[in-house]
Amino acid sequence: MKMRSVVGQLFGWIFLAAGIAGLFLPFLQGILFILIGLMILSCQYQWAHKILVKVKKRFPKIAEQSDGFLQKMRKRFPAFNREPGHDK
């Protein structure tokens, strides 16, 4: 794995863990951190991509905002251009 891929995975897992903790702690925005973590991990894991697709279908407003975020990230970081499930 390349260093950027490892760092991306690390940030994705950190955001996901913070989101889960945020569901129980009053000072963290759990759902927001979970969505950010899923967006990051969806570039490398098929399961995260599937969950994100389900969330986008259920909440179209969030889908618009997340698509804008992902477009910006794809311009800045080439790792976001990969298809989900290609973690090698």
Phi and psi restraints in degrees (value plus and minus 20) as a CYANA .aco file:
   2 LYS   PHI    -100.7   -60.7
   2 LYS   PSI     139.5   179.5
   3 MET   PHI     -81.0   -41.0
   3 MET   PSI     -59.5   -19.5
   4 ARG   PHI     -84.5   -44.5
   4 ARG   PSI     -57.0   -17.0
   5 SER   PHI     -85.3   -45.3
   5 SER   PSI     -61.9   -21.9
   6 VAL   PHI     -85.7   -45.7
   6 VAL   PSI     -63.4   -23.4
   7 VAL   PHI     -85.2   -45.2
   7 VAL   PSI     -60.8   -20.8
   8 GLY   PHI     -82.0   -42.0
   8 GLY   PSI     -64.4   -24.4
   9 GLN   PHI     -83.2   -43.2
   9 GLN   PSI     -61.8   -21.8
  10 LEU   PHI     -80.3   -40.3
  10 LEU   PSI     -66.6   -26.6
  11 PHE   PHI     -84.6   -44.6
  11 PHE   PSI     -59.6   -19.6
  12 GLY   PHI     -80.8   -40.8
  12 GLY   PSI     -66.4   -26.4
  13 TRP   PHI     -87.5   -47.5
  13 TRP   PSI     -55.7   -15.7
  14 ILE   PHI     -84.6   -44.6
  14 ILE   PSI     -65.4   -25.4
  15 PHE   PHI     -83.4   -43.4
  15 PHE   PSI     -60.3   -20.3
  16 LEU   PHI     -84.7   -44.7
  16 LEU   PSI     -64.0   -24.0
  17 ALA   PHI     -84.8   -44.8
  17 ALA   PSI     -60.9   -20.9
  18 ALA   PHI     -85.1   -45.1
  18 ALA   PSI     -55.6   -15.6
  19 GLY   PHI     -86.1   -46.1
  19 GLY   PSI     -62.4   -22.4
  20 ILE   PHI     -84.4   -44.4
  20 ILE   PSI     -62.4   -22.4
  21 ALA   PHI     -84.1   -44.1
  21 ALA   PSI     -55.7   -15.7
  22 GLY   PHI     -87.0   -47.0
  22 GLY   PSI     -40.4    -0.4
  23 LEU   PHI     -87.7   -47.7
  23 LEU   PSI     -44.1    -4.1
  24 PHE   PHI    -127.9   -87.9
  24 PHE   PSI     -40.7    -0.7
  25 LEU   PHI    -120.6   -80.6
  25 LEU   PSI     116.0   156.0
  26 PRO   PHI     -93.9   -53.9
  26 PRO   PSI     -34.8     5.2
  27 PHE   PHI    -120.3   -80.3
  27 PHE   PSI     -19.1    20.9
  28 LEU   PHI    -134.3   -94.3
  28 LEU   PSI     126.4   166.4
  29 GLN   PHI    -109.6   -69.6
  29 GLN   PSI      71.7   111.7
  30 GLY   PHI     -81.0   -41.0
  30 GLY   PSI     -69.8   -29.8
  31 ILE   PHI     -82.8   -42.8
  31 ILE   PSI     -61.2   -21.2
  32 LEU   PHI     -80.8   -40.8
  32 LEU   PSI     -67.4   -27.4
  33 PHE   PHI     -87.3   -47.3
  33 PHE   PSI     -55.8   -15.8
  34 ILE   PHI     -83.8   -43.8
  34 ILE   PSI     -63.8   -23.8
  35 LEU   PHI     -84.0   -44.0
  35 LEU   PSI     -61.2   -21.2
  36 ILE   PHI     -84.1   -44.1
  36 ILE   PSI     -64.3   -24.3
  37 GLY   PHI     -81.0   -41.0
  37 GLY   PSI     -61.7   -21.7
  38 LEU   PHI     -86.1   -46.1
  38 LEU   PSI     -57.7   -17.7
  39 MET   PHI     -82.8   -42.8
  39 MET   PSI     -61.9   -21.9
  40 ILE   PHI     -88.4   -48.4
  40 ILE   PSI     -66.6   -26.6
  41 LEU   PHI     -93.3   -53.3
  41 LEU   PSI     -41.0    -1.0
  42 SER   PHI     -86.8   -46.8
  42 SER   PSI     -38.2     1.8
  43 CYS   PHI     -94.8   -54.8
  43 CYS   PSI     -38.3     1.7
  44 GLN   PHI    -142.2  -102.2
  44 GLN   PSI     -39.4     0.6
  45 TYR   PHI    -145.0  -105.0
  45 TYR   PSI     110.7   150.7
  46 GLN   PHI     -85.3   -45.3
  46 GLN   PSI     -58.8   -18.8
  47 TRP   PHI     -82.4   -42.4
  47 TRP   PSI     -59.1   -19.1
  48 ALA   PHI     -88.4   -48.4
  48 ALA   PSI     -57.6   -17.6
  49 HIS   PHI     -83.9   -43.9
  49 HIS   PSI     -62.3   -22.3
  50 LYS   PHI     -83.2   -43.2
  50 LYS   PSI     -62.1   -22.1
  51 ILE   PHI     -83.6   -43.6
  51 ILE   PSI     -62.9   -22.9
  52 LEU   PHI     -84.0   -44.0
  52 LEU   PSI     -57.8   -17.8
  53 VAL   PHI     -84.2   -44.2
  53 VAL   PSI     -61.7   -21.7
  54 LYS   PHI     -83.0   -43.0
  54 LYS   PSI     -61.9   -21.9
  55 VAL   PHI     -84.5   -44.5
  55 VAL   PSI     -60.7   -20.7
  56 LYS   PHI     -84.9   -44.9
  56 LYS   PSI     -56.6   -16.6
  57 LYS   PHI     -88.7   -48.7
  57 LYS   PSI     -57.8   -17.8
  58 ARG   PHI     -96.5   -56.5
  58 ARG   PSI     -55.0   -15.0
  59 PHE   PHI    -147.2  -107.2
  59 PHE   PSI      65.9   105.9
  60 PRO   PHI     -82.9   -42.9
  60 PRO   PSI     -50.2   -10.2
  61 LYS   PHI     -84.6   -44.6
  61 LYS   PSI     -61.2   -21.2
  62 ILE   PHI     -85.5   -45.5
  62 ILE   PSI     -55.5   -15.5
  63 ALA   PHI     -81.1   -41.1
  63 ALA   PSI     -62.3   -22.3
  64 GLU   PHI     -81.8   -41.8
  64 GLU   PSI     -65.6   -25.6
  65 GLN   PHI     -88.5   -48.5
  65 GLN   PSI     -60.4   -20.4
  66 SER   PHI     -89.7   -49.7
  66 SER   PSI     -54.8   -14.8
  67 ASP   PHI     -84.2   -44.2
  67 ASP   PSI     -59.1   -19.1
  68 GLY   PHI     -84.0   -44.0
  68 GLY   PSI     -60.9   -20.9
  69 PHE   PHI     -83.4   -43.4
  69 PHE   PSI     -65.4   -25.4
  70 LEU   PHI     -85.6   -45.6
  70 LEU   PSI     -55.1   -15.1
  71 GLN   PHI     -84.0   -44.0
  71 GLN   PSI     -61.6   -21.6
  72 LYS   PHI     -84.6   -44.6
  72 LYS   PSI     -60.8   -20.8
  73 MET   PHI     -88.0   -48.0
  73 MET   PSI     -55.7   -15.7
  74 ARG   PHI     -86.3   -46.3
  74 ARG   PSI     -52.4   -12.4
  75 LYS   PHI     -89.7   -49.7
  75 LYS   PSI     -58.3   -18.3
  76 ARG   PHI    -102.4   -62.4
  76 ARG   PSI     -60.2   -20.2
  77 PHE   PHI    -144.2  -104.2
  77 PHE   PSI      95.4   135.4
  78 PRO   PHI     -82.8   -42.8
  78 PRO   PSI     -43.1    -3.1
  79 ALA   PHI     -83.3   -43.3
  79 ALA   PSI     -44.2    -4.2
  80 PHE   PHI     -96.1   -56.1
  80 PHE   PSI     -29.5    10.5
  81 ASN   PHI    -104.3   -64.3
  81 ASN   PSI     -28.8    11.2
  82 ARG   PHI     -95.7   -55.7
  82 ARG   PSI     134.6   174.6
  83 GLU   PHI     -95.1   -55.1
  83 GLU   PSI     127.3   167.3
  84 PRO   PHI     -85.4   -45.4
  84 PRO   PSI     127.6   167.6
  85 GLY   PHI      73.3   113.3
  85 GLY   PSI     -25.0    15.0
  86 HIS   PHI    -120.6   -80.6
  86 HIS   PSI      58.4    98.4
  87 ASP   PHI    -113.7   -73.7
  87 ASP   PSI      -4.2    35.8
